[in-house]
Amino acid sequence: MKHSADCKAEIGTNIELDPITPYSFGFPDVDFARRETPWDLSCLLYKGGAATEVRLFARNKSEGSLPHIELDRLTLVTEIHQVLIDKLTIGGSKTSAKGAIRFIRDMFTWAEKEGFSLDKSSIQETYFAWSDHLWREAEVYKKISISSAYGRSANVSIILSDVLKRVTPLISETRLRHPSKDKSHANLQAEKQSLQQIFDFGKILLKISDMLTLDVVMEGPSPIEVFLDDEEGSTSLRFFECQGVIHNGIKDKLHRRNLALDDTATFKDWQENAAYKDRAPIINRRIEAELLIFVAQTSMNWSQASKLPICKFRYDSYSDGYQVRDRKERRKGEVIFEIFSAYKPHFERYLAWRRVLFPEHPKLFPFVREDETSESWHFQSRLRPQLLKSGKCFLPPSVLRNNKVNWLLRKTGDPDLTAEMAQHSKQTLLTIYEVPSLQRAMVEIFRYWNTCDPTTHSLASVAPGRCNGHPKKSENIDYDLEPDCRRSSGCIGCEQHRDVDSEDHVWALVSFRHLKIIEISKSLRPGIQTQPTPAQKVVDRLSEKLNWFKKSSIKHEAWLHEALIKIEEGNYHPSWITAIHAIEGEL
């Protein structure tokens, strides 16, 4: 094996040496939790290193029991490490970097198993083969979802594309495509069930909040019983176990340890007190319930809400609720979140509860955990398994937020306003968050046709047919017929006039045309008329309508044939019989 200095000079890169192994690929600028193993890409340099558990590799490295380095990987691993460092330096997410490292390790493990090369010159082909493997796992063997396969490949593609200085990402040349989120509406029953689930879950959260008061949390016996009402009206017993069973009150235990809770106690004192740690699971359940209620009320992102700082909140009346700001901000500072007026008393009650337990904690939702300094901590719900085990529903924050956004969209009918209130773009709202609603679609269609279709108004026009009472000149007629609601002839040239699909309507049209033909015969004068009279235009338009009925179907043709026979027999429609007899002089 070459000396480290010789290898360093050979690849021509600045590589920091470490006293145990020839090369160091750590991340010194990243803050890790007290129990978190620091990231180290040097595992990629060793055969089998990527597949080795992180803590075991770190122990082997510290003991000097690692195998020989695969020098052909050195350039590739060095540049991968540098790309990750650069992304973190410019403000990239620590979570994204951690995920990228995980999936790069997965690719190296698979490549070693399948015999693919892992040097810079061949990494592109290796990546394509690995992506094809992920595609088969998802599409052929159904071992993973297509979303998971795409996510893994996309994360590695971002890093390797920068390493290879590519303009287009590597994943664009694979068979993996971002899974489309097809939206299909739910039927009315499913929509009702969804809303009922939200209401039921909200009642459960409120019950937990009501039961876990300060006295119960700090002095109640363990386990603590919470009674939840079910649909039948009976109650089911629910237990929230503590890490340690406390048979006596918390004050007695504190007294035995010569510790006391007073107004000057700091959060650090709280954390170091074993008696308080015994109550942490119960306290966290109340905080989790409050956080879920808060997300449902504000439609704020879960991670964003969990990081909110505690402030001296000021409530400014706004619409049917409040805009909440920081009282310390001058000139009416930025709105932190918006709540409904009914939620304010509940929120103030939680703040009072929290103020006693965590007088100095900086966060609004101070979950009790071992390492408060860690930024990589991710909350995992403890309510979910307990509720599901009891046969109750549990809705994650994403579902609560999505339902709030869709409720706002239905309530306001304004995508721009809803997107602003939900703190994302209009495009994101319509493509990701909006859920098609069958009930809403039916209402919108009804409103549209109720506004635009005259037949839905059930208003009888002066001429045979229906209308909405708002005359508008038709643009589909070649000759002029001015709309006029006062005369039956005025309906024939109106855009709002609608025919009715019935035999009675056809009979009325034929009778009306017969009336206008008589009117034309009464007004004829000797000589040639170069322009058609208004009555002639009406007859022409009525003839067009009747001709359409004749050609449209056999049933309509039979209606027209029967109506013409009735006219020949002098059997006129009741709407026109009086006018026809009057103009013929029979009255």
QUIZI-V765386 format. One record per pair of residues at least 24 apart in sequence whose ideal C-beta (glycine too) atoms are under 10 Angstrom apart, sorted by sequence separation. I is the first residue (numbers start at 1). J is the second residue. D is the distance in Angstrom with one decimal. If there is no record, write none. Layout:
BEGIN
I:J:D
I:J:D
END
This chain:
BEGIN
18:42:8.5
21:45:8.4
42:66:8.5
45:69:4.8
46:70:6.7
49:73:9.8
80:104:6.6
106:130:8.3
107:131:9.0
110:134:9.1
150:174:9.2
152:176:9.1
154:178:8.0
204:228:5.8
221:245:8.4
222:246:5.4
251:275:9.3
297:321:8.9
313:337:9.4
315:339:8.2
317:341:8.2
405:429:6.9
409:433:8.1
410:434:9.9
461:485:7.8
462:486:7.2
463:487:8.6
464:488:8.2
467:491:6.8
470:494:9.2
471:495:8.1
472:496:5.7
488:512:6.7
492:516:9.3
515:539:9.7
516:540:9.8
21:46:9.2
45:70:5.9
128:153:9.8
131:156:8.4
149:174:9.8
151:176:9.5
203:228:8.1
204:229:8.8
221:246:7.0
222:247:8.1
250:275:5.8
253:278:8.1
311:336:7.1
322:347:9.5
408:433:9.9
409:434:6.3
410:435:10.0
462:487:6.4
463:488:4.1
466:491:9.9
470:495:9.3
471:496:6.5
472:497:9.6
513:538:8.0
514:539:9.5
516:541:9.8
517:542:9.5
44:70:8.8
45:71:8.3
47:73:9.3
107:133:9.4
127:153:8.1
130:156:7.8
131:157:8.1
149:175:9.8
150:176:4.9
203:229:7.1
220:246:8.8
221:247:6.6
250:276:7.8
298:324:8.8
313:339:9.8
315:341:9.1
409:435:9.1
462:488:4.5
463:489:7.4
465:491:6.9
468:494:9.9
470:496:6.0
471:497:8.9
489:515:10.0
512:538:8.3
513:539:5.8
516:542:7.1
42:69:8.5
45:72:9.8
46:73:8.9
77:104:9.4
103:130:9.6
107:134:9.4
149:176:5.9
150:177:7.0
151:178:9.3
211:238:9.2
219:246:8.8
221:248:8.7
309:336:9.1
405:432:9.6
406:433:6.9
410:437:6.9
413:440:9.3
461:488:8.0
462:489:8.6
463:490:7.9
464:491:8.3
465:492:9.4
467:494:6.7
469:496:7.8
488:515:8.6
489:516:7.4
512:539:9.5
513:540:9.8
515:542:9.9
45:73:5.5
106:134:9.4
150:178:5.8
151:179:9.7
200:228:9.5
212:240:7.9
218:246:10.0
221:249:8.6
250:278:8.2
308:336:7.2
336:364:9.5
405:433:4.7
406:434:6.6
409:437:9.2
462:490:7.0
463:491:3.6
464:492:9.9
467:495:9.4
468:496:5.2
488:516:9.1
513:541:9.3
514:542:9.6
44:73:6.4
45:74:6.6
127:156:6.6
150:179:6.4
200:229:9.2
211:240:9.2
219:248:9.1
220:249:8.5
246:275:7.7
250:279:6.7
308:337:7.9
315:344:6.5
404:433:9.7
405:434:7.9
406:435:5.3
410:439:9.0
461:490:9.3
462:491:5.4
463:492:6.1
465:494:9.7
467:496:4.6
468:497:9.6
513:542:4.2
44:74:9.8
127:157:7.4
146:176:7.7
149:179:9.2
200:230:8.8
208:238:8.6
219:249:4.4
220:250:8.9
244:274:8.2
402:432:8.9
403:433:9.9
405:435:9.0
406:436:9.7
410:440:5.8
461:491:4.7
462:492:10.0
466:496:8.8
467:497:5.3
468:498:8.9
489:519:9.3
512:542:6.4
513:543:6.9
45:76:9.6
77:108:9.2
103:134:9.9
146:177:8.2
147:178:8.5
148:179:9.7
200:231:8.0
207:238:9.0
218:249:8.2
219:250:5.1
244:275:8.8
313:344:9.7
402:433:5.8
406:437:7.4
409:440:8.8
413:444:9.0
461:492:9.8
463:494:8.7
465:496:9.8
466:497:7.6
467:498:6.6
44:76:8.1
45:77:5.7
76:108:9.9
146:178:9.1
147:179:5.1
208:240:8.5
218:250:4.9
219:251:6.7
246:278:5.7
305:337:8.2
315:347:9.4
401:433:8.2
402:434:9.2
403:435:8.5
462:494:9.7
465:497:5.5
466:498:4.7
510:542:8.2
513:545:8.9
44:77:4.7
45:78:9.5
123:156:9.9
127:160:5.8
146:179:4.9
217:250:9.0
218:251:8.1
219:252:9.0
244:277:8.0
245:278:8.3
246:279:7.6
304:337:9.5
315:348:9.3
402:435:7.0
410:443:9.3
461:494:7.9
464:497:9.3
465:498:5.5
466:499:8.1
509:542:5.9
513:546:7.2
43:77:9.3
126:160:9.5
127:161:9.6
145:179:8.0
146:180:10.0
147:181:9.6
204:238:9.1
215:249:9.6
219:253:9.8
243:277:7.1
244:278:4.1
313:347:8.3
406:440:9.2
463:497:6.9
465:499:5.2
466:500:6.3
509:543:9.7
42:77:7.7
73:108:8.6
196:231:9.2
215:250:9.9
242:277:9.6
243:278:5.8
244:279:8.8
313:348:8.8
398:433:10.0
461:496:8.2
462:497:9.4
464:499:7.9
465:500:5.9
41:77:5.8
44:80:7.5
124:160:7.4
139:175:8.3
218:254:9.8
242:278:5.6
243:279:8.7
244:280:9.8
300:336:9.3
461:497:5.8
464:500:7.7
509:545:6.1
510:546:6.7
41:78:8.9
44:81:8.8
123:160:6.3
124:161:9.7
127:164:9.3
139:176:9.4
242:279:6.4
243:280:6.8
244:281:9.6
300:337:5.9
459:496:9.4
461:498:8.1
509:546:6.0
138:176:8.2
242:280:8.1
243:281:5.9
298:336:9.2
299:337:9.0
300:338:9.4
313:351:7.7
41:80:6.6
42:81:8.9
124:163:9.7
131:170:7.9
135:174:7.2
136:175:9.2
242:281:5.5
243:282:9.6
298:337:4.4
299:338:8.9
457:496:9.4
459:498:9.9
466:505:9.4
506:545:9.1
510:549:9.8
20:60:10.0
21:61:6.0
41:81:4.9
80:120:9.5
120:160:9.7
123:163:7.6
124:164:6.4
131:171:6.9
134:174:8.6
135:175:4.8
241:281:6.8
242:282:6.1
297:337:8.4
298:338:6.4
454:494:9.3
460:500:9.7
464:504:8.7
465:505:6.7
505:545:9.8
506:546:7.3
509:549:8.1
20:61:5.8
21:62:9.6
40:81:9.7
76:117:9.9
77:118:8.6
79:120:7.1
123:164:7.5
134:175:9.3
135:176:5.5
138:179:9.4
240:281:6.8
241:282:8.7
242:283:9.9
297:338:8.7
298:339:6.3
310:351:8.2
454:495:9.0
457:498:9.6
464:505:5.6
493:534:9.6
20:62:6.3
39:81:9.7
70:112:9.6
76:118:6.7
77:119:9.8
78:120:9.3
124:166:8.7
128:170:7.5
131:173:8.9
132:174:6.9
134:176:6.7
135:177:9.5
240:282:5.5
297:339:5.4
298:340:9.4
454:496:4.8
456:498:9.7
464:506:8.8
492:534:9.9
18:61:8.9
20:63:8.5
21:64:8.1
41:84:7.7
76:119:5.8
77:120:9.3
80:123:9.1
120:163:7.3
127:170:5.7
128:171:9.7
131:174:4.1
132:175:6.6
218:261:8.5
294:337:8.2
297:340:6.4
453:496:9.7
454:497:7.3
455:498:4.8
464:507:8.8
465:508:8.3
506:549:5.8
20:64:6.0
41:85:10.0
73:117:9.1
75:119:7.1
76:120:4.3
79:123:9.8
120:164:7.9
127:171:8.8
130:174:9.3
131:175:7.4
132:176:8.7
240:284:9.6
310:354:7.8
452:496:9.9
454:498:4.9
455:499:9.1
464:508:3.7
465:509:8.3
490:534:9.8
493:537:7.8
505:549:9.1
506:550:9.6
19:64:9.9
21:66:6.4
39:84:8.6
72:117:7.6
73:118:5.2
74:119:8.7
75:120:5.0
76:121:8.8
107:152:8.3
128:173:7.0
129:174:9.9
131:176:5.7
240:285:5.4
294:339:8.4
297:342:9.3
298:343:8.8
310:355:8.7
453:498:7.7
455:500:7.7
463:508:8.5
464:509:5.3
489:534:6.6
492:537:7.9
493:538:8.3
20:66:8.5
23:69:7.4
72:118:7.5
73:119:6.1
74:120:9.3
75:121:9.1
76:122:9.2
106:152:6.7
107:153:8.9
124:170:6.8
127:173:9.5
128:174:6.2
240:286:9.4
297:343:4.9
455:501:9.7
463:509:8.5
464:510:9.5
489:535:7.4
492:538:5.1
499:545:6.5
22:69:6.5
54:101:9.9
72:119:4.4
73:120:8.6
76:123:5.7
123:170:9.5
127:174:8.3
128:175:9.5
296:343:9.4
297:344:9.9
464:511:8.2
465:512:10.0
487:534:9.9
491:538:9.4
492:539:9.4
21:69:7.9
54:102:9.8
70:118:7.4
71:119:9.3
72:120:8.8
103:151:8.2
104:152:9.8
107:155:9.9
310:358:8.3
464:512:5.9
489:537:8.5
490:538:9.3
492:540:9.4
493:541:7.1
497:545:9.9
501:549:9.2
22:71:9.8
70:119:8.7
72:121:9.1
103:152:4.7
106:155:9.8
107:156:5.7
124:173:9.0
294:343:8.5
297:346:8.9
310:359:10.0
463:512:6.4
464:513:10.0
489:538:4.9
492:541:4.6
499:548:8.6
510:559:9.5
514:563:9.8
72:122:9.3
73:123:9.3
76:126:9.9
102:152:8.7
103:153:8.0
106:156:8.3
293:343:7.8
297:347:8.2
310:360:9.5
488:538:8.5
489:539:10.0
491:541:9.9
492:542:6.7
499:549:8.3
506:556:7.2
510:560:7.3
513:563:9.9
514:564:9.5
517:567:10.0
23:74:7.3
50:101:9.9
54:105:9.1
103:154:9.0
104:155:8.1
105:156:10.0
310:361:7.0
311:362:10.0
313:364:9.3
487:538:9.9
501:552:9.5
506:557:9.9
509:560:8.9
22:74:9.4
25:77:6.5
99:151:8.3
100:152:9.9
103:155:4.7
104:156:5.7
294:346:9.7
309:361:9.8
310:362:6.2
482:534:8.8
489:541:9.4
492:544:9.7
501:553:9.9
503:555:8.8
506:558:9.7
507:559:7.7
510:562:9.5
511:563:7.8
25:78:7.6
52:105:9.3
99:152:8.8
102:155:8.2
103:156:5.1
107:160:9.0
293:346:7.3
294:347:7.6
309:362:5.5
310:363:6.3
311:364:7.9
479:532:7.4
481:534:7.7
489:542:9.9
492:545:8.4
503:556:8.9
506:559:4.4
507:560:9.2
510:563:4.2
514:567:5.3
23:77:8.3
27:81:8.5
30:84:9.8
50:104:7.9
51:105:7.7
100:154:9.8
101:155:9.3
102:156:9.9
103:157:9.7
293:347:8.6
308:362:9.9
309:363:6.3
310:364:5.0
480:534:8.9
501:555:9.5
505:559:8.6
506:560:5.6
509:563:7.7
510:564:6.2
513:567:8.7
514:568:9.7
23:78:7.9
25:80:8.6
26:81:8.8
30:85:9.4
39:94:9.7
50:105:4.3
51:106:9.1
100:155:4.8
101:156:10.0
104:159:6.7
224:279:9.8
307:362:10.0
308:363:6.8
309:364:6.6
310:365:9.1
479:534:9.9
501:556:8.2
503:558:8.5
504:559:9.0
506:561:9.7
507:562:7.7
508:563:8.6
510:565:9.9
511:566:8.2
25:81:4.7
29:85:7.9
49:105:8.7
50:106:7.7
99:155:5.6
100:156:6.9
103:159:8.9
104:160:8.4
222:278:7.9
290:346:8.6
294:350:8.5
307:363:6.9
308:364:4.3
310:366:8.1
481:537:5.5
503:559:4.4
506:562:8.2
507:563:4.3
510:566:7.7
511:567:6.6
24:81:9.4
25:82:9.5
27:84:7.5
28:85:9.5
44:101:9.3
50:107:8.2
51:108:8.0
52:109:9.3
99:156:9.9
100:157:9.8
218:275:9.4
222:279:8.3
224:281:9.8
290:347:8.5
293:350:8.5
306:363:7.7
307:364:8.7
308:365:7.1
479:536:9.4
480:537:7.4
481:538:7.0
502:559:8.2
503:560:9.2
506:563:5.1
507:564:9.5
510:567:5.5
515:572:8.4
23:81:9.4
27:85:7.0
30:88:6.6
39:97:7.9
43:101:9.6
50:108:3.8
51:109:4.3
97:155:9.8
100:158:6.9
101:159:9.0
218:276:8.5
223:281:9.9
224:282:6.1
306:364:8.5
307:365:8.7
479:537:5.3
501:559:9.6
505:563:9.6
506:564:9.5
514:572:7.1
515:573:9.7
15:74:8.4
25:84:9.3
26:85:10.0
29:88:6.9
39:98:7.2
49:108:8.0
50:109:4.7
51:110:9.3
96:155:7.7
100:159:5.4
220:279:8.9
222:281:9.1
223:282:9.0
226:285:8.9
290:349:9.6
291:350:9.7
305:364:7.9
306:365:5.6
478:537:10.0
481:540:9.4
503:562:7.2
504:563:9.4
507:566:6.4
514:573:9.3
11:71:8.9
25:85:9.5
29:89:7.5
41:101:7.0
44:104:7.2
48:108:9.7
49:109:9.2
50:110:9.1
100:160:9.9
219:279:9.1
222:282:7.6
290:350:5.0
305:365:7.1
306:366:9.9
477:537:8.6
481:541:6.5
503:563:7.7
507:567:8.5
511:571:9.1
512:572:9.6
519:579:9.5
10:71:8.6
13:74:8.7
27:88:7.1
40:101:9.3
44:105:7.2
47:108:9.6
48:109:8.4
50:111:8.8
51:112:7.4
218:279:6.4
224:285:9.0
289:350:9.4
290:351:9.7
306:367:7.7
479:540:7.3
511:572:4.7
512:573:7.8
515:576:5.5
518:579:9.4
519:580:10.0
522:583:6.9
7:69:8.4
13:75:7.7
32:94:9.4
36:98:9.9
39:101:5.9
43:105:7.1
46:108:10.0
50:112:7.2
51:113:8.3
96:158:8.6
97:159:9.3
217:279:6.2
220:282:7.9
478:540:9.6
479:541:8.1
510:572:8.9
511:573:3.8
514:576:7.7
515:577:9.7
518:580:6.8
521:583:9.6
522:584:9.4
11:74:5.9
12:75:9.3
15:78:6.4
31:94:8.3
39:102:9.9
41:104:8.1
44:107:9.7
45:108:9.9
49:112:9.2
287:350:8.7
290:353:8.5
477:540:9.3
510:573:7.7
511:574:8.9
512:575:8.0
513:576:9.6
522:585:9.9
7:71:6.7
10:74:8.8
11:75:5.6
14:78:9.2
30:94:6.3
41:105:8.9
44:108:5.5
48:112:6.9
218:282:9.0
286:350:8.3
290:354:8.2
477:541:6.6
507:571:8.8
508:572:9.4
509:573:8.7
511:575:7.2
512:576:5.8
515:579:5.7
519:583:6.5
4:69:9.6
10:75:9.8
13:78:5.4
43:108:8.5
44:109:9.9
47:112:6.3
48:113:9.8
217:282:5.4
218:283:8.6
507:572:8.6
508:573:4.5
511:576:4.2
515:580:5.2
518:583:5.3
8:74:9.5
13:79:8.3
15:81:9.2
216:282:8.0
217:283:5.7
287:353:9.4
507:573:5.0
508:574:8.8
510:576:9.4
511:577:7.5
514:580:6.6
518:584:6.5
1:68:5.8
2:69:9.2
7:74:7.0
11:78:7.0
27:94:9.2
30:97:7.9
286:353:7.4
287:354:7.8
474:541:9.3
477:544:8.7
506:573:9.6
507:574:9.5
508:575:5.7
509:576:9.9
512:579:9.0
515:582:9.7
516:583:9.9
1:69:7.2
14:82:9.5
30:98:9.2
50:118:9.2
217:285:9.1
286:354:9.1
307:375:9.6
505:573:9.4
507:575:9.4
508:576:7.0
511:579:9.1
512:580:9.4
515:583:6.8
2:71:7.3
13:82:8.3
217:286:6.5
504:573:7.7
507:576:9.5
511:580:7.0
515:584:9.6
1:71:8.4
27:97:8.0
212:282:6.4
216:286:9.2
283:353:9.6
287:357:9.3
294:364:8.2
504:574:9.5
27:98:9.9
47:118:9.4
87:158:8.5
212:283:8.0
283:354:9.6
286:357:9.4
287:358:9.4
294:365:7.6
306:377:9.7
504:575:9.5
87:159:8.3
214:286:9.6
306:378:9.7
45:118:9.6
212:285:6.6
213:286:8.8
291:364:8.7
306:379:6.3
27:101:9.2
44:118:7.8
211:285:9.8
212:286:4.1
283:357:6.6
290:364:9.1
291:365:4.9
83:158:8.7
84:159:6.8
87:162:8.3
211:286:8.7
212:287:9.4
283:358:9.1
290:365:6.8
303:378:8.7
463:538:8.9
80:156:9.6
83:159:5.4
86:162:8.0
209:285:9.7
287:363:9.8
291:367:8.6
303:379:8.7
83:160:8.6
208:285:6.5
209:286:6.5
212:289:7.7
287:364:9.5
288:365:8.4
302:379:8.1
81:159:9.9
83:161:9.3
84:162:9.4
208:286:6.7
209:287:9.9
211:289:9.7
212:290:9.6
279:357:9.2
287:365:5.3
464:542:9.2
80:159:5.9
83:162:4.6
210:289:9.8
287:366:6.9
288:367:7.7
463:542:9.0
79:159:9.3
80:160:7.6
82:162:9.1
83:163:5.8
208:288:8.6
209:289:5.2
287:367:5.7
465:545:9.2
79:160:9.4
82:163:8.5
208:289:4.3
209:290:6.2
276:357:8.6
284:365:9.8
287:368:8.1
464:545:9.4
80:162:8.9
81:163:9.9
207:289:8.8
208:290:9.0
284:366:9.5
79:162:8.4
80:163:5.9
205:288:8.9
206:289:8.1
209:292:9.8
283:366:8.9
284:367:5.4
338:421:7.0
76:160:9.0
79:163:4.7
205:289:4.6
208:292:9.5
209:293:7.1
283:367:8.4
284:368:5.7
78:163:9.6
79:164:8.9
204:289:8.2
205:290:8.1
208:293:9.6
283:368:5.7
284:369:8.3
77:163:9.9
79:165:9.9
205:291:9.6
282:368:9.7
337:423:9.4
76:163:7.1
205:292:5.5
206:293:7.3
270:357:7.6
280:367:8.7
281:368:8.4
488:575:9.2
75:163:9.5
76:164:9.8
204:292:9.7
205:293:5.2
270:358:7.3
280:368:3.9
291:379:8.5
488:576:8.8
270:359:8.8
279:368:8.4
280:369:8.1
292:381:8.6
202:292:8.9
267:357:9.4
270:360:8.6
271:361:9.8
280:370:9.4
291:381:9.9
201:292:8.2
202:293:7.4
205:296:8.2
267:358:6.1
269:360:9.4
270:361:8.5
277:368:7.4
288:379:7.8
292:383:7.8
306:397:9.2
488:579:8.9
201:293:9.9
267:359:7.5
268:360:8.4
276:368:8.0
287:379:9.7
288:380:10.0
305:397:8.0
263:356:9.7
266:359:8.0
267:360:4.7
277:370:8.9
288:381:6.5
202:296:6.8
265:359:7.3
266:360:5.4
267:361:5.0
288:382:6.8
289:383:6.8
302:396:8.2
303:397:8.9
201:296:8.6
202:297:9.9
261:356:9.1
264:359:9.0
265:360:8.5
266:361:9.6
267:362:8.8
284:379:9.0
288:383:5.5
302:397:3.8
261:357:9.5
263:359:7.4
264:360:10.0
270:366:9.7
285:381:9.8
288:384:9.4
301:397:8.0
302:398:7.3
305:401:9.4
271:368:7.7
284:381:10.0
285:382:6.4
300:397:9.1
301:398:9.0
198:296:7.8
270:368:8.4
271:369:9.3
284:382:6.7
285:383:6.3
302:400:8.8
267:366:7.9
271:370:8.6
284:383:9.4
296:395:8.5
302:401:7.4
301:401:6.9
267:368:9.9
271:372:7.0
281:382:7.0
285:386:8.3
295:396:9.5
296:397:8.3
299:400:8.1
300:401:7.4
292:394:9.3
295:397:4.8
299:401:5.1
319:421:10.0
292:395:8.0
294:397:9.6
295:398:9.1
296:399:9.4
297:400:9.1
298:401:8.8
299:402:8.6
268:372:8.9
292:396:8.8
295:399:9.9
296:400:4.2
299:403:8.8
300:404:9.3
267:372:7.9
292:397:6.5
295:400:5.2
296:401:7.7
299:404:3.9
291:397:7.9
294:400:9.7
295:401:5.8
298:404:7.9
299:405:5.6
293:400:8.8
296:403:7.7
297:404:7.7
299:406:9.9
292:400:6.5
296:404:6.1
299:407:8.9
295:404:8.1
299:408:7.2
464:573:7.9
296:407:10.0
464:575:7.0
463:575:9.4
464:576:8.6
460:575:9.5
299:418:9.5
304:423:8.5
301:422:9.5
299:421:7.3
300:422:8.9
301:423:7.8
298:421:9.5
299:422:5.4
300:423:7.5
301:424:9.2
298:422:9.7
299:423:8.0
298:423:9.6
299:424:10.0
299:433:9.4
210:346:9.6
213:349:9.5
217:353:8.2
209:346:7.4
214:352:8.6
218:356:8.6
210:349:9.4
214:353:5.7
217:356:9.8
218:357:7.8
206:346:7.9
209:349:8.1
213:353:7.3
214:354:9.8
217:357:7.6
209:350:7.2
212:353:8.6
241:382:9.9
214:356:5.8
240:382:8.6
214:357:7.5
240:383:9.1
209:353:8.8
241:386:9.1
240:386:7.3
239:386:8.1
238:386:7.0
238:387:8.2
238:389:9.4
239:390:9.5
238:390:5.9
237:390:8.6
236:390:6.0
238:392:8.4
236:391:7.7
236:392:8.0
228:387:8.5
226:386:9.6
230:390:9.3
230:391:8.1
228:390:7.3
230:392:8.0
228:391:9.9
226:390:10.0
228:392:6.5
208:383:7.6
205:383:8.4
204:383:8.6
208:387:9.6
205:387:9.9
204:387:6.8
201:387:8.4
204:390:9.6
204:392:6.1
204:393:7.9
204:394:8.5
205:395:9.5
201:392:7.9
204:395:9.8
200:392:7.6
201:393:5.4
200:393:5.9
201:394:6.9
202:395:9.0
201:395:4.9
198:393:8.9
200:395:9.3
205:400:9.7
197:393:5.0
196:393:9.3
197:394:9.6
198:395:6.6
197:395:6.6
201:399:9.1
202:400:9.0
201:400:8.1
194:395:9.6
198:399:8.2
197:399:8.9
198:400:7.5
194:399:9.0
198:403:5.8
197:403:9.4
198:404:9.4
95:303:9.5
195:403:8.2
194:403:7.5
198:407:9.2
194:406:9.9
195:407:9.2
194:435:9.1
191:435:9.3
191:437:6.4
183:430:10.0
191:438:6.9
192:439:9.0
183:431:9.0
190:438:8.6
191:439:6.0
183:432:9.7
186:435:7.7
188:437:9.3
189:438:9.9
191:440:9.1
181:431:7.8
185:435:7.9
186:436:7.9
188:438:6.0
181:432:7.0
183:434:7.4
184:435:9.4
185:436:3.8
186:437:7.5
187:438:5.9
188:439:5.7
183:435:6.7
184:436:6.9
185:437:6.3
186:438:6.5
187:439:9.2
183:436:5.2
185:438:4.5
186:439:9.2
184:438:9.9
185:439:9.0
188:442:8.6
185:440:8.8
185:441:6.8
98:376:7.4
95:375:9.5
94:375:6.9
95:376:7.5
94:376:6.4
95:378:8.3
35:370:7.6
36:371:8.2
33:369:9.7
34:370:7.7
35:371:6.5
33:370:8.9
34:371:4.7
33:371:4.8
34:372:9.6
36:374:6.8
32:371:9.8
33:372:9.8
34:373:7.2
35:374:8.3
33:373:7.3
34:374:6.9
36:376:6.2
32:373:9.9
33:374:3.2
36:377:9.3
31:373:7.8
32:374:7.6
33:375:7.9
31:374:7.9
32:375:9.1
33:376:5.7
31:375:6.1
32:376:7.1
33:377:6.8
30:375:9.4
31:376:8.2
30:376:9.0
END
